[in-house]
Amino acid sequence: MNTKTIKIFDTTLRDGEQSPGASMNTEEKIQIALQLQKLGVDIIEAGFAAASSGDSDAIRRISEQVEKSTVCSLARALPKDIEAAAHAIEPACYKRIHTFIATSPIHMEYKLKMTPELVIKKAVEAVEYAKTFVDDVEFSCEDAGRSDIGFLKEILDAVIKAGAGTLNIPDTVGYRMPNEMGAMIKELYDFVGDKAILSVHCHNDLGLALANSIASIENGARQVECTINGLGERAGNAALEEIVMVLKTRKDIFGEYKTNINTKEIYPTSRLVANITGIIPQPNKAIVGKNAFAHESGIHQDGVLKHKETYEIMKSEDIGLNHNSIILGKHSGRHAFKQRVKDLGYSISDEELDEAFIKFKDLADKKKEIFDDDIRAIVTSEITKIEEIYKLIGMQLSDCSGGVPTAAISIKHNDTIIKDAAIGDGTIDALFKTVDRISGISGELVDYKVDAVSKGKDALARVVVKVRFEDSKMPVMGHGLSLDTMEASTKAYVGALNSYLSMKK
């Protein structure tokens, strides 16, 4: 049997970041990119360089550090976009420019206001121009799912001749049924042959992204575009972990297909992305949801205890999930902590380890049991930390039924401790207003999320905020961790302020 390798193209840092509330700063993007490389992703779409100077800088810094995976930037079929992409990925060992233009009648008429002939001309010019910068060029037909198959053949033939090596067929609005998607890919595969690699990019608007991706693989697609945890615009993209584990688990059907993914890195990657974006997979999410390997029914529990395969079609260990999660306590030393961090898949500097260990010991003094997810949260907050222009030192709250919520905060700035207080509509509002008074920078809270990192009454609280500061058009994210939800909230708000100042600088 001939083995066919399916390339995994991860777009968590581009399409995934377009999920509402999923914006990331540069340090966070770098850590995700390095973990994607460790996961074995073939191509990392690191962003859309022309979108902003921040996106371009993040792509360039990722390109400087990723050595094994191809680093890719998206670009519209415009010279300025292609130039921005080429500049951003220039330091990468392996680089790709991914240029696109819409091909559906509705997009060409109402969005582009171009004739089909002009669209083909622009596509060819874009691919030819991209080829002057890199050898590896991917061309994408936006809204291919609603495009005429005859026109798709015409434009694909033209861009192949212009030098495109990968042809992406996106179901941009998640419209196609699996049998339709499979039939379209088969017809295009028969037309293209071995002149280029066919790729698919399926959205989940009707819950069919995984099914459409698998149908495409069965009919000739040799690259799938996907995201960790299925992040993405609207209902999201096809989930990387689902595609990979379908191919691995159903060897009886997909034995001839393989990926380069190290599946033991799936769960650590999922948790890292969840910790950074603040978007936690729903409990019943396939593969990486917290209930994916849980059994509550007595009949199921009995069966699993007698033989795991009665109700489990894959092993939790295969995705890097260790059920023996209670691992350390207040008497654990630095060496044991370092080893556990390493076992969880992190590679951190001695300085980062020292800071994380201090936070761990502080937590262990207050918390009865330390879980793997506690360690992950602590280490993630350390390795994605940016310059602390403002640092929370202490806080005091006053609130009661019928009273006026008041917050007093001490913050360190430029080696000076600044203290101030404010009243608010609630304790959270009072805390955030106090930070605004101390910094002199006004912030508008756009989103606020809080969840428990692990389990138990003494679980760490993780708070993620989105705040729009001053004249900034885009809100920034901030993260806070603490056993006290109010303290975690304040840390998150201060973190967002630091992110804003860092990006502004």
C-alpha positions in Angstrom: 0.0 0.0 0.0 1.4 3.4 -1.0 1.4 5.9 1.9 0.0 9.3 1.1 1.1 12.2 3.4 -1.5 14.8 4.2 0.1 18.2 4.8 -1.3 20.0 7.9 -1.6 23.7 7.3 -2.4 25.4 10.7 -4.0 28.8 10.6 -4.7 29.3 14.3 -2.5 32.4 14.3 -4.4 33.9 11.3 -7.9 32.6 10.9 -8.1 31.4 14.5 -7.2 34.8 15.8 -10.2 36.2 14.0 -12.4 34.4 16.5 -14.2 37.0 18.6 -12.0 37.6 21.6 -9.0 35.6 20.4 -6.5 38.4 19.7 -3.0 37.7 20.9 0.1 39.7 21.5 3.4 38.9 19.8 4.9 36.9 22.7 1.8 34.8 22.8 1.9 34.1 19.1 5.6 33.1 19.2 4.9 30.5 22.0 2.0 29.1 20.0 4.1 28.9 16.8 6.9 27.1 18.6 4.4 24.6 20.0 2.9 24.1 16.6 6.4 23.3 15.3 6.8 20.8 18.2 3.4 19.3 17.2 4.7 18.6 13.7 2.6 21.1 11.7 3.9 21.3 8.1 2.9 24.9 7.4 2.2 27.6 10.0 0.1 30.5 8.7 1.5 33.1 11.1 -0.7 36.0 10.1 -1.8 38.6 7.6 1.3 40.8 7.3 -0.5 43.7 5.5 -3.2 43.9 8.2 -1.1 45.8 10.7 2.5 46.6 11.7 1.8 44.4 14.8 0.9 41.4 12.6 3.9 42.0 10.4 6.3 42.2 13.4 4.8 39.0 14.9 5.2 37.1 11.6 8.8 38.2 11.3 9.7 37.3 14.8 8.1 33.9 14.4 10.1 33.5 11.1 13.3 34.1 13.1 12.6 31.4 15.6 10.7 28.6 13.8 13.2 26.3 12.1 11.4 23.2 11.0 7.9 24.2 9.8 7.2 26.4 6.8 6.1 29.9 7.9 3.4 31.5 5.7 1.8 34.9 5.5 -1.6 35.5 3.9 -1.8 38.3 1.2 -4.6 39.6 -1.0 -3.9 39.6 -4.7 -2.3 43.1 -4.4 1.3 44.0 -4.8 1.5 45.9 -1.5 0.1 42.9 0.4 2.6 40.5 -1.3 5.5 42.8 -0.5 4.4 43.0 3.1 4.2 39.2 3.3 7.6 38.7 1.7 9.2 41.2 4.1 7.6 39.5 7.2 8.6 35.9 6.3 12.1 36.9 4.9 14.1 35.4 7.9 12.3 32.0 7.8 14.1 28.8 6.9 11.1 27.7 4.8 8.7 30.3 3.6 5.4 30.5 1.7 3.3 33.4 0.4 -0.5 32.5 0.4 -2.3 34.9 -2.0 -6.0 34.9 -2.6 -8.9 36.4 -4.6 -12.6 35.7 -4.5 -14.1 33.5 -7.3 -17.8 33.2 -6.5 -20.3 35.2 -8.6 -21.6 37.0 -5.6 -18.2 38.0 -4.4 -16.9 39.1 -7.8 -20.0 41.2 -8.5 -20.7 42.8 -5.1 -17.3 42.8 -3.2 -14.6 42.9 -5.9 -16.8 44.6 -8.6 -14.6 42.8 -11.2 -15.4 40.7 -14.3 -14.2 37.0 -14.2 -11.6 37.9 -16.8 -10.1 40.6 -14.6 -10.1 38.3 -11.6 -8.0 35.7 -13.5 -5.7 38.5 -14.6 -5.2 39.7 -11.0 -4.7 36.2 -9.7 -2.0 35.5 -12.3 -0.2 38.8 -11.6 -0.3 38.1 -7.9 1.2 34.6 -8.2 3.9 35.8 -10.6 4.8 38.6 -8.3 4.9 36.4 -5.2 7.2 34.0 -7.2 9.8 36.8 -7.4 10.1 36.6 -3.6 9.7 32.9 -2.8 9.6 29.6 -4.6 6.6 28.3 -2.5 3.4 30.1 -3.5 -0.1 29.0 -2.6 -3.1 30.4 -4.4 -6.6 30.4 -2.8 -10.0 30.8 -4.5 -12.0 32.6 -1.8 -15.6 31.3 -1.5 -14.7 28.4 -3.8 -17.6 26.5 -2.2 -20.1 28.7 -4.1 -18.0 29.2 -7.3 -18.7 27.8 -10.7 -16.6 24.6 -11.3 -15.8 25.6 -14.9 -14.5 29.0 -13.7 -12.4 27.3 -10.9 -10.7 25.1 -13.5 -10.0 28.1 -15.7 -8.4 30.2 -12.9 -6.5 27.2 -11.4 -5.0 26.4 -14.8 -3.9 30.0 -15.1 -2.2 30.2 -11.7 -0.5 26.8 -12.1 1.1 28.2 -15.3 2.1 31.3 -13.3 3.9 29.2 -10.7 1.5 28.3 -7.9 2.4 25.0 -6.3 -0.5 24.7 -3.9 -4.2 25.4 -4.9 -6.5 26.0 -2.0 -10.3 25.4 -2.3 -12.0 27.0 0.7 -15.6 26.5 1.7 -15.4 30.0 3.1 -18.9 30.2 4.4 -19.3 26.5 5.4 -22.0 26.0 2.7 -21.1 22.6 1.1 -22.3 19.2 2.0 -19.7 16.4 2.3 -20.8 14.6 -0.8 -20.7 18.0 -2.7 -17.3 18.9 -1.4 -15.9 15.5 -2.2 -17.3 15.6 -5.8 -15.9 19.1 -6.4 -12.4 18.1 -5.1 -12.5 14.9 -7.2 -13.3 16.8 -10.4 -10.6 19.4 -9.7 -8.1 16.7 -8.7 -8.8 14.9 -12.0 -8.3 18.2 -13.8 -5.1 19.3 -12.0 -3.4 15.9 -11.7 0.1 16.1 -10.3 0.7 19.7 -11.5 0.0 21.1 -8.0 -1.2 20.1 -4.5 -4.9 20.5 -3.9 -5.8 22.0 -0.4 -9.0 22.6 1.4 -10.0 25.1 4.0 -13.4 24.2 5.5 -15.5 26.4 7.9 -18.0 25.0 10.4 -21.1 27.1 9.9 -23.2 24.0 9.5 -21.1 21.8 11.7 -19.6 20.1 8.6 -16.0 21.3 8.6 -14.5 18.0 9.7 -16.7 15.9 7.4 -15.9 18.1 4.4 -12.2 18.0 5.2 -12.3 14.2 5.3 -14.4 13.9 2.2 -11.8 16.1 0.4 -8.9 13.9 1.5 -10.7 10.9 0.2 -11.1 12.6 -3.2 -7.6 13.9 -3.7 -6.8 16.8 -1.4 -3.3 16.5 0.0 -3.3 19.5 2.3 -5.9 20.5 4.9 -6.1 23.9 6.5 -7.3 23.8 10.1 -6.9 25.3 13.6 -6.3 24.2 17.1 -9.6 23.6 19.0 -11.4 24.6 15.8 -11.0 28.3 16.4 -11.9 30.7 13.6 -14.4 33.3 12.3 -18.0 32.7 13.1 -18.5 29.0 13.9 -14.8 28.3 13.4 -12.6 26.1 11.2 -12.0 22.4 10.9 -10.3 21.3 14.1 -6.7 20.0 13.6 -7.0 17.5 16.4 -10.2 16.0 14.9 -8.8 15.6 11.4 -5.6 14.0 12.6 -7.2 11.6 15.1 -9.8 10.5 12.5 -7.0 9.4 10.2 -5.1 7.8 13.0 -8.0 6.0 14.7 -9.7 4.7 11.5 -6.7 3.0 10.0 -9.2 0.4 8.5 -10.4 3.2 6.2 -7.5 5.6 6.1 -4.5 3.3 6.3 -2.9 4.7 3.3 -3.0 8.3 4.7 -0.6 9.7 7.3 0.3 13.1 8.7 3.6 14.3 10.3 1.7 15.3 13.5 3.1 14.0 16.9 -0.3 13.3 18.4 1.1 13.3 22.0 1.5 17.0 21.6 -2.2 17.6 20.8 -3.5 18.1 24.3 -0.6 20.3 25.4 -1.1 22.4 22.3 -4.8 22.6 22.9 -4.3 23.8 26.5 -1.7 26.4 25.5 -4.0 27.9 22.9 -6.9 27.8 25.4 -4.9 29.5 28.1 -3.6 32.2 25.8 -6.9 33.0 24.0 -9.1 32.5 27.0 -11.4 30.4 24.8 -11.8 27.0 26.5 -13.1 24.1 24.4 -16.7 23.1 25.4 -16.6 20.1 27.8 -18.0 17.8 25.1 -15.6 18.9 22.4 -14.2 15.9 20.5 -10.7 14.8 21.4 -9.7 17.7 23.7 -12.8 18.6 25.7 -12.6 17.8 29.4 -15.3 15.2 29.1 -13.8 13.5 26.0 -12.4 10.7 28.1 -14.9 10.9 31.0 -17.5 8.3 31.8 -20.4 9.1 34.2 -22.9 6.4 33.2 -22.6 3.4 35.5 -22.9 1.0 32.5 -20.1 2.9 30.7 -17.9 3.0 33.9 -18.3 -0.7 34.4 -17.4 -1.5 30.8 -14.3 0.8 30.8 -13.0 -0.7 34.1 -13.3 -4.2 32.6 -11.9 -3.3 29.2 -11.2 0.3 28.0 -12.1 -0.4 24.4 -15.7 -1.1 25.3 -16.4 2.7 25.3 -13.0 4.3 24.3 -11.9 4.2 20.7 -8.6 5.9 21.4 -6.2 6.2 24.3 -6.0 9.5 26.2 -2.2 9.0 26.3 -2.1 9.1 22.5 -3.0 12.9 22.6 -0.7 13.6 25.6 -3.4 13.6 28.3 -2.1 12.2 31.6 -5.0 11.4 34.0 -2.6 11.1 36.9 -2.7 14.9 37.3 -2.2 15.5 41.1 1.5 15.8 41.0 3.1 18.3 43.3 2.6 20.0 46.7 4.1 22.6 49.0 7.0 20.3 50.0 8.1 19.8 46.3 11.5 21.2 45.4 12.7 23.1 42.4 14.1 20.0 40.8 10.8 18.1 40.9 9.0 21.2 39.6 11.5 21.5 36.7 11.0 17.9 35.8 7.2 18.2 35.8 7.4 21.3 33.6 9.6 19.3 31.2 7.2 16.3 31.3 4.3 18.7 30.4 6.3 19.6 27.2 7.6 23.1 28.1 11.1 24.2 27.3 11.8 27.4 29.4 14.8 29.4 30.4 16.3 29.2 34.0 15.0 32.7 34.6 11.5 31.8 33.6 11.7 28.6 35.6 12.7 30.6 38.7 9.8 33.0 38.4 7.3 30.1 37.7 8.7 28.2 40.7 8.1 31.2 43.0 4.5 31.4 41.8 4.1 27.6 42.2 5.4 27.7 45.8 3.1 30.6 46.6 0.1 28.7 45.2 1.1 25.5 47.0 1.1 27.3 50.4 -2.5 28.2 49.8 -3.9 25.3 47.8 -4.4 21.7 49.0 -3.7 20.0 45.6 -1.8 21.1 42.6 -3.0 19.8 39.2 -1.3 19.7 35.8 -3.6 22.5 34.5 -2.4 24.7 37.4 1.2 24.1 36.3 0.3 24.8 32.7 -1.5 28.0 33.6 1.5 29.3 35.7 4.1 28.4 33.1 2.0 29.8 30.2 1.6 33.1 32.0 5.4 33.3 32.5 6.6 32.4 29.0 4.1 34.8 27.4 4.8 37.6 29.8 5.6 41.1 28.3 7.3 44.0 30.0 5.5 44.9 33.2 5.3 48.7 32.9 2.7 48.6 35.6 2.7 45.9 38.3 0.1 45.2 40.9 1.5 45.2 44.4 -1.5 45.2 46.6 -5.2 45.9 46.8 -8.1 46.4 49.3 -11.8 46.2 48.7 -14.8 47.5 50.5 -18.3 46.4 49.6 -21.5 45.5 51.3 -25.2 45.3 50.6 -26.5 48.9 50.1 -23.0 50.3 50.5 -20.6 52.0 47.9 -18.1 49.6 46.4 -14.6 51.0 46.9 -11.2 49.8 45.8 -7.7 50.9 47.0 -4.7 49.7 44.9 -0.9 49.9 45.1 0.9 49.7 41.8 4.6 49.8 41.0 5.6 52.1 38.0 9.2 53.2 37.3 10.4 51.8 40.7 7.8 54.0 42.4 4.8 52.7 44.4 1.7 54.6 43.5 -1.5 54.3 45.6 -5.0 55.5 44.8 -8.6 54.6 45.4 -12.0 54.9 43.5 -15.6 54.0 43.8 -17.6 52.1 41.2 -20.8 50.5 40.2 -19.4 47.2 41.6 -16.1 45.9 43.0 -14.7 45.1 39.5 -15.7 48.5 38.2 -14.0 50.2 41.2 -10.8 48.2 40.7 -10.5 49.1 37.0 -11.3 52.8 37.6 -8.5 52.9 40.2 -6.0 51.5 37.7 -7.2 54.1 35.2 -6.6 56.8 37.9 -3.1 55.6 38.7 -2.0 55.2 35.0 -3.8 58.2 33.7 -5.1 56.1 30.8 -8.8 55.5 30.4 -9.9 52.0 29.5 -13.3 50.6 28.3 -14.0 47.0 29.2 -15.2 45.2 26.1 -15.3 41.6 27.4 -14.7 39.8 30.7 -14.4 36.0 31.3 -13.6 34.0 34.4 -13.2 30.3 34.8 -11.6 27.8 37.2 -8.2 26.4 36.0 -8.7 23.0 37.6 -11.2 21.8 40.2 -12.1 22.2 43.9 -13.2 25.1 46.0 -9.6 26.3 46.0 -9.2 26.3 42.2 -7.1 29.0 40.6 -9.3 31.6 38.9 -8.3 32.6 35.4 -9.6 35.9 34.2 -9.4 37.1 30.6 -10.4 40.7 29.7 -10.6 42.7 26.5 -10.1 46.4 27.0 -10.1 49.3 24.5 -7.7 52.1 25.8 -7.9 55.7 24.8 -8.1 56.2 21.0 -7.2 52.5 20.2 -9.5 51.0 17.5 -8.7 47.4 18.5 -9.2 46.1 22.1 -6.3 44.3 23.7 -6.4 41.2 25.9 -5.1 40.7 29.4 -4.8 37.6 31.6 -4.8 37.2 35.3 -4.3 34.2 37.6 -5.0 34.0 41.3 -6.9 32.1 43.9 -8.8 35.3 44.5 -11.1 36.3 41.5 -10.8 40.0 42.3 -7.0 39.9 42.3 -7.0 37.9 39.1 -9.4 40.5 37.5 -7.1 43.3 38.5 -4.0 41.5 37.2 -5.8 40.9 33.9 -6.7 44.5 33.5 -3.2 45.7 34.3 -1.9 43.1 31.9 -4.1 44.5 29.1 -2.8 48.0 29.9 0.8 46.7 29.6 0.0 45.0 26.3 -1.5 48.2 25.0 1.6 50.3 26.1 3.9 47.7 24.7 2.2 47.6 21.3 2.0 51.4 21.2 5.7 51.6 22.0 
